[in-house]
Amino acid sequence: MDEFKNDCYELATKHCLCIEFVLAEDQRRGFHTGQLIDYRLEPNSTDETDAPPDKLTLAFGTADVVVLGWQLSTLADHLRDGDLLYVRALPDRYAHLEPKRSFVAEIQIKPLKSAS
């Protein structure tokens, strides 16, 4: 577990059944961990100079979740270990206060279109 609390995510003390994404104070979306198909951590390819450098994509059975931020390898480690409880984005102005910690700048949820 992290030595210090991280406001961008929280861990559980046991294996989590659901990962919740907090999009706003009154808007949350959860996905059962059993529906996680795969995840991918890669550089965020963009031409914007101040854009977050990391992109973590989670493929669930019903939607893809894209998390943009800094130092997301720690977040991916917690996802792998099954102890990630929730993820929330914070305003970019806080991103560089603690440069060695994970920071989530944006969460995008892209529902999959059902086949007809």
Summary of the structure (lengths in Angstrom):
residues: 116
radius of gyration: 13.9
end to end distance: 44.0
largest distance: 48.5
contacts: 303
relative contact order: 0.27
helix: 13%
strand: 46%
